[in-house]
Amino acid sequence: MTLDRPESQDIVIVGGTGDLARRKLLPALYNLFLAGLLPEACSIIGFARSKIDEDGFRALAREAVEAGSRRGLDAATWDEFAGCLSYLEASPGGYEELVKRCQQTNRIFYLATPPEAMPEVVHSLAKHGLDKGARVVVEKPFGTDLASARRLNQTLREVFDESQVFRIDHYLGKETVQDILVFRFANSVFEQVWNRTSIDHIQITVAESIGVESRGRFYEQVGALRDILQNHVLQMLALLTMEPPSSFAAEAIRDEKAKLLLAVKPVEPRQVVRGQYTAGVVEGDSVPGYRQEKSVAEDSTTETFAALRIEIENWRWAGVPIYVRTGKRLPFRATELEVAFKQAPIPYLATSDDAPLHPNHLTLRIQPEEKITFQFLAKVPGALLQAKPSEMSFAYDTEAFMVEPTEAYERLIHDVMKGDQTLFVREDAVDRAWAIVQPVIDAPPPVCFYAAGTWGPDEAKALVAPNQWHLR
């Protein structure tokens, strides 16, 4: 990880004892500490309603690091990291005490809280003068629809300048997602064919094998469209299809992403398939249906699967269909961006089994493993002139660069400390992303059912016809 050490600062985790802090934030901060990438003078303050003392918070942090750090816990250096940690209860007088604790000029407030708690926190920070020169990190979901997102952004705008706001989408911190821009704009061989002339269609799949687990009550209010498609998928699509930025500066990249999202037509309900999993078998285990999950209504119509056909109305992409989908209880976990190039105009060659020739495909695998694969046709050895699909593959791992890839939250937290907003979502992009899916929220089509362990309802296959989903 070749990053600079930030200036001294205070990092306040609002909701510092919650699930996000334990699973992601505390392990990420510890890994940054081990890499020498925390400021020399760094105070990490947990700020939450839990009635624990500082020793209790340090014990909680140690458990979180043991469970979630990719580097494990180093007993020899733990006490030094623990010395950076402190805790304040978010009681009526908590903000006054927080003013006394925040001694650094640079301050970060990471709002690891539910969206409904954000207005109170933001206004309390302003009331006590803690907003001056601060950076505030906001987690998704950025609202539940266009109107609520605008209200949240209005709340932020009342207190903070846009340059102080870091709306985090952890997918943008993944190495392969960041590599989309380098892959496109540093390799002229691909940029020359990155348009409607050469590309037949694009697919994005975010597949999860897990169900809603213990999040039934939360998921009932959200669903797959809001949880994944409106944010993660549209952000990846913007990087994949945006115009070249004037530079790799944060605002230049964010300008082009916003322009691209502005060119995406709002999705009509007829371009959408909503699904819900029933009982089935996933990775060899029998699992219940969504309606049998804890805290889920027996007659729930919340979608656990969503597939959309998206159209971009600009010169580069006019007429190129874009298919995106996400779902729970699918056969396995995978996130892929698939670019399908057009078939050769005249099929001179045959395959060895007389099957139709496969057009070229470029696949960017985001998870579980990170890699890029290009599928092409090669001659089968022998006297006959026959072709067979072959591929070139690049794995984004430690061996490729002799550098261990970082976790998404490590990179994103470090960028917040440096004040780099490149990988964070700007207000106009949030607004436009909600506008794209708002027609579906207003008039959702009925849910179709699919057995757990399959690739979603049959209606999703019809959505991409005459093409097929790459993962199937």
VOKELUM-307712 format. One record per residue (C-alpha): z, y, x; residue number from 1; residue in three letters. Coordinates in steps of 0.1 Angstrom, whole numbers, plus 5000, padded with zeros to 4 digits. Layout:
% residues N
(node (Z,Y,X),NUM,'ALA')
...
//
This chain:
% residues 472
(node (5000,5000,5000),1,'MET')
(node (4988,5030,5019),2,'THR')
(node (5004,5059,5000),3,'LEU')
(node (5023,5089,5011),4,'ASP')
(node (5060,5094,5007),5,'ARG')
(node (5067,5119,4979),6,'PRO')
(node (5090,5149,4982),7,'GLU')
(node (5127,5147,4972),8,'SER')
(node (5133,5144,4935),9,'GLN')
(node (5155,5133,4907),10,'ASP')
(node (5141,5105,4884),11,'ILE')
(node (5158,5103,4850),12,'VAL')
(node (5151,5072,4829),13,'ILE')
(node (5158,5082,4793),14,'VAL')
(node (5165,5048,4777),15,'GLY')
(node (5175,5035,4811),16,'GLY')
(node (5192,5003,4798),17,'THR')
(node (5164,4993,4774),18,'GLY')
(node (5137,4966,4776),19,'ASP')
(node (5111,4987,4794),20,'LEU')
(node (5135,4999,4821),21,'ALA')
(node (5147,4964,4828),22,'ARG')
(node (5114,4946,4827),23,'ARG')
(node (5092,4972,4845),24,'LYS')
(node (5107,5005,4857),25,'LEU')
(node (5137,4993,4877),26,'LEU')
(node (5118,4965,4895),27,'PRO')
(node (5089,4989,4902),28,'ALA')
(node (5112,5016,4917),29,'LEU')
(node (5129,4989,4938),30,'TYR')
(node (5095,4977,4951),31,'ASN')
(node (5086,5013,4960),32,'LEU')
(node (5119,5016,4978),33,'PHE')
(node (5112,4984,4999),34,'LEU')
(node (5077,4999,5007),35,'ALA')
(node (5093,5031,5020),36,'GLY')
(node (5077,5051,4992),37,'LEU')
(node (5106,5066,4974),38,'LEU')
(node (5116,5101,4986),39,'PRO')
(node (5142,5102,5013),40,'GLU')
(node (5164,5122,4989),41,'ALA')
(node (5160,5103,4956),42,'CYS')
(node (5184,5101,4927),43,'SER')
(node (5176,5076,4899),44,'ILE')
(node (5197,5084,4868),45,'ILE')
(node (5199,5060,4839),46,'GLY')
(node (5204,5080,4807),47,'PHE')
(node (5210,5060,4775),48,'ALA')
(node (5234,5054,4746),49,'ARG')
(node (5249,5022,4761),50,'SER')
(node (5286,5025,4768),51,'LYS')
(node (5286,5013,4804),52,'ILE')
(node (5298,5028,4836),53,'ASP')
(node (5278,5033,4869),54,'GLU')
(node (5289,4999,4882),55,'ASP')
(node (5276,4983,4850),56,'GLY')
(node (5243,5001,4854),57,'PHE')
(node (5239,4989,4890),58,'ARG')
(node (5247,4954,4879),59,'ALA')
(node (5221,4957,4851),60,'LEU')
(node (5196,4970,4877),61,'ALA')
(node (5203,4941,4901),62,'ARG')
(node (5197,4916,4873),63,'GLU')
(node (5164,4934,4864),64,'ALA')
(node (5152,4933,4900),65,'VAL')
(node (5161,4897,4905),66,'GLU')
(node (5142,4888,4874),67,'ALA')
(node (5112,4912,4877),68,'GLY')
(node (5105,4922,4913),69,'SER')
(node (5074,4907,4928),70,'ARG')
(node (5091,4909,4962),71,'ARG')
(node (5125,4895,4951),72,'GLY')
(node (5158,4910,4959),73,'LEU')
(node (5166,4917,4996),74,'ASP')
(node (5204,4915,4998),75,'ALA')
(node (5204,4933,5032),76,'ALA')
(node (5190,4965,5017),77,'THR')
(node (5202,4963,4981),78,'TRP')
(node (5233,4985,4987),79,'ASP')
(node (5211,5013,5000),80,'GLU')
(node (5189,5012,4969),81,'PHE')
(node (5219,5009,4946),82,'ALA')
(node (5233,5040,4962),83,'GLY')
(node (5204,5059,4946),84,'CYS')
(node (5214,5047,4911),85,'LEU')
(node (5238,5065,4887),86,'SER')
(node (5243,5065,4850),87,'TYR')
(node (5251,5089,4822),88,'LEU')
(node (5258,5081,4786),89,'GLU')
(node (5235,5101,4762),90,'ALA')
(node (5265,5114,4744),91,'SER')
(node (5268,5149,4728),92,'PRO')
(node (5278,5163,4762),93,'GLY')
(node (5254,5142,4781),94,'GLY')
(node (5227,5168,4787),95,'TYR')
(node (5252,5193,4801),96,'GLU')
(node (5263,5166,4826),97,'GLU')
(node (5226,5159,4833),98,'LEU')
(node (5221,5195,4843),99,'VAL')
(node (5249,5191,4869),100,'LYS')
(node (5234,5158,4882),101,'ARG')
(node (5198,5171,4886),102,'CYS')
(node (5200,5189,4919),103,'GLN')
(node (5165,5185,4932),104,'GLN')
(node (5137,5211,4925),105,'THR')
(node (5114,5182,4915),106,'ASN')
(node (5125,5163,4884),107,'ARG')
(node (5109,5134,4865),108,'ILE')
(node (5120,5125,4830),109,'PHE')
(node (5107,5091,4821),110,'TYR')
(node (5109,5087,4783),111,'LEU')
(node (5114,5049,4779),112,'ALA')
(node (5123,5055,4742),113,'THR')
(node (5107,5048,4708),114,'PRO')
(node (5082,5075,4698),115,'PRO')
(node (5105,5087,4670),116,'GLU')
(node (5131,5096,4695),117,'ALA')
(node (5108,5118,4716),118,'MET')
(node (5111,5151,4697),119,'PRO')
(node (5149,5152,4700),120,'GLU')
(node (5148,5143,4737),121,'VAL')
(node (5121,5169,4745),122,'VAL')
(node (5138,5197,4727),123,'HIS')
(node (5172,5188,4742),124,'SER')
(node (5156,5190,4777),125,'LEU')
(node (5142,5225,4768),126,'ALA')
(node (5175,5236,4753),127,'LYS')
(node (5193,5229,4786),128,'HIS')
(node (5167,5243,4809),129,'GLY')
(node (5157,5209,4823),130,'LEU')
(node (5120,5214,4814),131,'ASP')
(node (5114,5240,4841),132,'LYS')
(node (5092,5225,4869),133,'GLY')
(node (5098,5190,4855),134,'ALA')
(node (5073,5162,4849),135,'ARG')
(node (5077,5141,4817),136,'VAL')
(node (5063,5106,4814),137,'VAL')
(node (5055,5094,4779),138,'VAL')
(node (5049,5057,4770),139,'GLU')
(node (5025,5044,4744),140,'LYS')
(node (5022,5042,4715),141,'PRO')
(node (5011,5079,4713),142,'PHE')
(node (5017,5079,4676),143,'GLY')
(node (5006,5055,4649),144,'THR')
(node (4975,5074,4637),145,'ASP')
(node (4957,5106,4643),146,'LEU')
(node (4981,5128,4624),147,'ALA')
(node (5012,5114,4640),148,'SER')
(node (4996,5116,4675),149,'ALA')
(node (4989,5153,4669),150,'ARG')
(node (5025,5159,4659),151,'ARG')
(node (5038,5142,4690),152,'LEU')
(node (5014,5162,4712),153,'ASN')
(node (5024,5194,4694),154,'GLN')
(node (5060,5186,4703),155,'THR')
(node (5052,5182,4739),156,'LEU')
(node (5030,5213,4739),157,'ARG')
(node (5059,5234,4726),158,'GLU')
(node (5079,5227,4757),159,'VAL')
(node (5057,5214,4785),160,'PHE')
(node (5023,5225,4800),161,'ASP')
(node (4997,5198,4800),162,'GLU')
(node (5000,5196,4838),163,'SER')
(node (5036,5185,4834),164,'GLN')
(node (5028,5156,4809),165,'VAL')
(node (5020,5121,4821),166,'PHE')
(node (5009,5098,4792),167,'ARG')
(node (5011,5064,4807),168,'ILE')
(node (4988,5035,4799),169,'ASP')
(node (4998,5007,4823),170,'HIS')
(node (4963,4991,4822),171,'TYR')
(node (4950,5021,4841),172,'LEU')
(node (4973,5012,4870),173,'GLY')
(node (4958,4978,4875),174,'LYS')
(node (4937,4975,4907),175,'GLU')
(node (4905,4961,4890),176,'THR')
(node (4906,4989,4864),177,'VAL')
(node (4909,5015,4891),178,'GLN')
(node (4881,4997,4909),179,'ASP')
(node (4856,5003,4880),180,'ILE')
(node (4849,5038,4893),181,'LEU')
(node (4845,5028,4929),182,'VAL')
(node (4823,4998,4919),183,'PHE')
(node (4800,5020,4898),184,'ARG')
(node (4797,5051,4918),185,'PHE')
(node (4800,5038,4954),186,'ALA')
(node (4774,5011,4949),187,'ASN')
(node (4740,5027,4940),188,'SER')
(node (4725,4993,4933),189,'VAL')
(node (4745,4991,4900),190,'PHE')
(node (4744,5028,4890),191,'GLU')
(node (4706,5026,4889),192,'GLN')
(node (4707,5000,4861),193,'VAL')
(node (4738,5012,4843),194,'TRP')
(node (4721,5024,4812),195,'ASN')
(node (4703,5014,4779),196,'ARG')
(node (4671,5005,4798),197,'THR')
(node (4687,4975,4817),198,'SER')
(node (4719,4966,4797),199,'ILE')
(node (4717,4946,4766),200,'ASP')
(node (4753,4949,4754),201,'HIS')
(node (4789,4952,4767),202,'ILE')
(node (4819,4931,4758),203,'GLN')
(node (4856,4938,4763),204,'ILE')
(node (4882,4911,4756),205,'THR')
(node (4920,4913,4758),206,'VAL')
(node (4932,4879,4749),207,'ALA')
(node (4969,4868,4747),208,'GLU')
(node (4981,4833,4743),209,'SER')
(node (5016,4844,4732),210,'ILE')
(node (5026,4854,4697),211,'GLY')
(node (5047,4883,4686),212,'VAL')
(node (5078,4866,4701),213,'GLU')
(node (5109,4887,4692),214,'SER')
(node (5088,4918,4683),215,'ARG')
(node (5080,4909,4647),216,'GLY')
(node (5096,4939,4632),217,'ARG')
(node (5078,4962,4656),218,'PHE')
(node (5045,4944,4653),219,'TYR')
(node (5045,4946,4615),220,'GLU')
(node (5043,4984,4619),221,'GLN')
(node (5016,4983,4645),222,'VAL')
(node (4991,4954,4646),223,'GLY')
(node (4964,4946,4672),224,'ALA')
(node (4942,4977,4665),225,'LEU')
(node (4970,5002,4673),226,'ARG')
(node (4987,4981,4699),227,'ASP')
(node (4957,4973,4722),228,'ILE')
(node (4923,4985,4710),229,'LEU')
(node (4931,5021,4704),230,'GLN')
(node (4945,5027,4738),231,'ASN')
(node (4940,5001,4765),232,'HIS')
(node (4905,4990,4754),233,'VAL')
(node (4891,5025,4747),234,'LEU')
(node (4905,5037,4781),235,'GLN')
(node (4888,5009,4799),236,'MET')
(node (4856,5015,4780),237,'LEU')
(node (4856,5051,4790),238,'ALA')
(node (4858,5042,4827),239,'LEU')
(node (4830,5017,4823),240,'LEU')
(node (4806,5040,4805),241,'THR')
(node (4814,5076,4814),242,'MET')
(node (4790,5098,4834),243,'GLU')
(node (4796,5104,4871),244,'PRO')
(node (4823,5130,4877),245,'PRO')
(node (4817,5160,4899),246,'SER')
(node (4844,5147,4922),247,'SER')
(node (4872,5122,4922),248,'PHE')
(node (4898,5149,4914),249,'ALA')
(node (4920,5142,4884),250,'ALA')
(node (4905,5167,4860),251,'GLU')
(node (4869,5159,4869),252,'ALA')
(node (4875,5122,4860),253,'ILE')
(node (4895,5131,4829),254,'ARG')
(node (4868,5155,4817),255,'ASP')
(node (4842,5128,4818),256,'GLU')
(node (4864,5103,4800),257,'LYS')
(node (4870,5128,4773),258,'ALA')
(node (4833,5135,4770),259,'LYS')
(node (4825,5098,4767),260,'LEU')
(node (4851,5093,4739),261,'LEU')
(node (4837,5123,4721),262,'LEU')
(node (4803,5105,4721),263,'ALA')
(node (4818,5073,4705),264,'VAL')
(node (4810,5071,4668),265,'LYS')
(node (4841,5066,4646),266,'PRO')
(node (4842,5029,4637),267,'VAL')
(node (4834,5021,4601),268,'GLU')
(node (4853,4993,4583),269,'PRO')
(node (4821,4972,4581),270,'ARG')
(node (4820,4971,4619),271,'GLN')
(node (4855,4955,4621),272,'VAL')
(node (4870,4921,4618),273,'VAL')
(node (4907,4918,4613),274,'ARG')
(node (4924,4884,4617),275,'GLY')
(node (4959,4868,4615),276,'GLN')
(node (4969,4836,4632),277,'TYR')
(node (4981,4806,4613),278,'THR')
(node (5000,4776,4627),279,'ALA')
(node (4981,4758,4655),280,'GLY')
(node (4983,4745,4691),281,'VAL')
(node (4983,4768,4721),282,'VAL')
(node (4982,4754,4756),283,'GLU')
(node (4994,4720,4743),284,'GLY')
(node (5023,4734,4723),285,'ASP')
(node (5025,4735,4685),286,'SER')
(node (5033,4771,4673),287,'VAL')
(node (5040,4787,4639),288,'PRO')
(node (5018,4810,4620),289,'GLY')
(node (5023,4848,4621),290,'TYR')
(node (5039,4848,4587),291,'ARG')
(node (5065,4823,4598),292,'GLN')
(node (5076,4845,4628),293,'GLU')
(node (5110,4861,4627),294,'LYS')
(node (5111,4895,4609),295,'SER')
(node (5075,4891,4596),296,'VAL')
(node (5069,4894,4558),297,'ALA')
(node (5058,4862,4541),298,'GLU')
(node (5028,4880,4526),299,'ASP')
(node (5021,4902,4557),300,'SER')
(node (4985,4916,4560),301,'THR')
(node (4991,4929,4596),302,'THR')
(node (4963,4919,4619),303,'GLU')
(node (4971,4899,4651),304,'THR')
(node (4934,4899,4660),305,'PHE')
(node (4908,4927,4658),306,'ALA')
(node (4872,4929,4668),307,'ALA')
(node (4850,4960,4666),308,'LEU')
(node (4814,4969,4671),309,'ARG')
(node (4813,5003,4689),310,'ILE')
(node (4783,5026,4694),311,'GLU')
(node (4780,5055,4719),312,'ILE')
(node (4757,5083,4709),313,'GLU')
(node (4745,5097,4742),314,'ASN')
(node (4714,5094,4763),315,'TRP')
(node (4727,5067,4786),316,'ARG')
(node (4740,5043,4759),317,'TRP')
(node (4721,5049,4727),318,'ALA')
(node (4713,5016,4711),319,'GLY')
(node (4735,4995,4733),320,'VAL')
(node (4761,4976,4712),321,'PRO')
(node (4796,4974,4725),322,'ILE')
(node (4818,4946,4713),323,'TYR')
(node (4856,4947,4718),324,'VAL')
(node (4883,4924,4706),325,'ARG')
(node (4919,4915,4712),326,'THR')
(node (4942,4889,4697),327,'GLY')
(node (4974,4870,4699),328,'LYS')
(node (4977,4832,4700),329,'ARG')
(node (4942,4828,4715),330,'LEU')
(node (4935,4799,4738),331,'PRO')
(node (4946,4816,4770),332,'PHE')
(node (4956,4849,4785),333,'ARG')
(node (4927,4869,4799),334,'ALA')
(node (4913,4905,4800),335,'THR')
(node (4876,4908,4808),336,'GLU')
(node (4849,4935,4808),337,'LEU')
(node (4815,4919,4805),338,'GLU')
(node (4782,4937,4811),339,'VAL')
(node (4752,4917,4798),340,'ALA')
(node (4719,4927,4813),341,'PHE')
(node (4686,4924,4794),342,'LYS')
(node (4666,4892,4796),343,'GLN')
(node (4635,4891,4818),344,'ALA')
(node (4605,4901,4797),345,'PRO')
(node (4585,4870,4803),346,'ILE')
(node (4603,4836,4808),347,'PRO')
(node (4581,4822,4836),348,'TYR')
(node (4608,4797,4847),349,'LEU')
(node (4626,4769,4829),350,'ALA')
(node (4661,4756,4835),351,'THR')
(node (4668,4721,4847),352,'SER')
(node (4679,4711,4812),353,'ASP')
(node (4653,4731,4793),354,'ASP')
(node (4680,4754,4779),355,'ALA')
(node (4672,4791,4774),356,'PRO')
(node (4674,4812,4806),357,'LEU')
(node (4707,4831,4809),358,'HIS')
(node (4703,4868,4815),359,'PRO')
(node (4724,4884,4843),360,'ASN')
(node (4760,4890,4836),361,'HIS')
(node (4786,4911,4855),362,'LEU')
(node (4822,4903,4847),363,'THR')
(node (4852,4923,4857),364,'LEU')
(node (4883,4901,4853),365,'ARG')
(node (4914,4923,4850),366,'ILE')
(node (4940,4895,4844),367,'GLN')
(node (4955,4871,4851),368,'PRO')
(node (4936,4870,4884),369,'GLU')
(node (4917,4901,4894),370,'GLU')
(node (4881,4895,4904),371,'LYS')
(node (4844,4906,4899),372,'ILE')
(node (4817,4881,4893),373,'THR')
(node (4779,4885,4891),374,'PHE')
(node (4759,4858,4874),375,'GLN')
(node (4723,4854,4884),376,'PHE')
(node (4696,4827,4884),377,'LEU')
(node (4687,4807,4915),378,'ALA')
(node (4661,4780,4921),379,'LYS')
(node (4672,4744,4918),380,'VAL')
(node (4664,4724,4950),381,'PRO')
(node (4634,4702,4946),382,'GLY')
(node (4597,4701,4939),383,'ALA')
(node (4599,4718,4905),384,'LEU')
(node (4602,4755,4900),385,'LEU')
(node (4634,4755,4879),386,'GLN')
(node (4663,4779,4877),387,'ALA')
(node (4700,4775,4873),388,'LYS')
(node (4728,4800,4866),389,'PRO')
(node (4747,4808,4898),390,'SER')
(node (4773,4834,4907),391,'GLU')
(node (4787,4856,4934),392,'MET')
(node (4824,4862,4931),393,'SER')
(node (4849,4886,4947),394,'PHE')
(node (4886,4880,4943),395,'ALA')
(node (4908,4911,4945),396,'TYR')
(node (4936,4895,4964),397,'ASP')
(node (4957,4898,4995),398,'THR')
(node (4932,4879,5017),399,'GLU')
(node (4903,4902,5008),400,'ALA')
(node (4919,4934,5022),401,'PHE')
(node (4950,4920,5041),402,'MET')
(node (4970,4943,5018),403,'VAL')
(node (4992,4931,4990),404,'GLU')
(node (4981,4946,4957),405,'PRO')
(node (5007,4967,4939),406,'THR')
(node (5019,4963,4904),407,'GLU')
(node (5006,4988,4879),408,'ALA')
(node (5039,5005,4873),409,'TYR')
(node (5045,5009,4910),410,'GLU')
(node (5012,5028,4914),411,'ARG')
(node (5017,5049,4883),412,'LEU')
(node (5053,5059,4890),413,'ILE')
(node (5043,5068,4925),414,'HIS')
(node (5014,5090,4911),415,'ASP')
(node (5039,5108,4889),416,'VAL')
(node (5061,5115,4919),417,'MET')
(node (5030,5129,4937),418,'LYS')
(node (5019,5149,4906),419,'GLY')
(node (4985,5131,4905),420,'ASP')
(node (4973,5128,4868),421,'GLN')
(node (4941,5109,4875),422,'THR')
(node (4953,5076,4859),423,'LEU')
(node (4971,5093,4830),424,'PHE')
(node (4957,5101,4795),425,'VAL')
(node (4951,5137,4786),426,'ARG')
(node (4958,5151,4751),427,'GLU')
(node (4922,5155,4741),428,'ASP')
(node (4915,5118,4750),429,'ALA')
(node (4944,5106,4729),430,'VAL')
(node (4932,5127,4700),431,'ASP')
(node (4897,5114,4702),432,'ARG')
(node (4908,5077,4706),433,'ALA')
(node (4927,5079,4674),434,'TRP')
(node (4898,5096,4656),435,'ALA')
(node (4875,5067,4666),436,'ILE')
(node (4897,5041,4648),437,'VAL')
(node (4911,5063,4620),438,'GLN')
(node (4885,5052,4594),439,'PRO')
(node (4897,5016,4598),440,'VAL')
(node (4934,5027,4595),441,'ILE')
(node (4925,5045,4563),442,'ASP')
(node (4905,5017,4548),443,'ALA')
(node (4913,4984,4566),444,'PRO')
(node (4892,4954,4557),445,'PRO')
(node (4911,4923,4545),446,'PRO')
(node (4925,4900,4572),447,'VAL')
(node (4907,4867,4579),448,'CYS')
(node (4927,4838,4591),449,'PHE')
(node (4924,4817,4623),450,'TYR')
(node (4943,4788,4637),451,'ALA')
(node (4964,4796,4667),452,'ALA')
(node (4947,4783,4699),453,'GLY')
(node (4912,4793,4687),454,'THR')
(node (4891,4824,4695),455,'TRP')
(node (4898,4842,4663),456,'GLY')
(node (4882,4840,4628),457,'PRO')
(node (4846,4829,4624),458,'ASP')
(node (4837,4864,4611),459,'GLU')
(node (4842,4877,4647),460,'ALA')
(node (4813,4854,4658),461,'LYS')
(node (4790,4869,4631),462,'ALA')
(node (4800,4904,4643),463,'LEU')
(node (4782,4898,4677),464,'VAL')
(node (4752,4878,4664),465,'ALA')
(node (4726,4871,4677),466,'PRO')
(node (4748,4873,4709),467,'ASN')
(node (4779,4852,4716),468,'GLN')
(node (4813,4861,4729),469,'TRP')
(node (4814,4854,4766),470,'HIS')
(node (4849,4839,4764),471,'LEU')
(node (4846,4812,4737),472,'ARG')
//
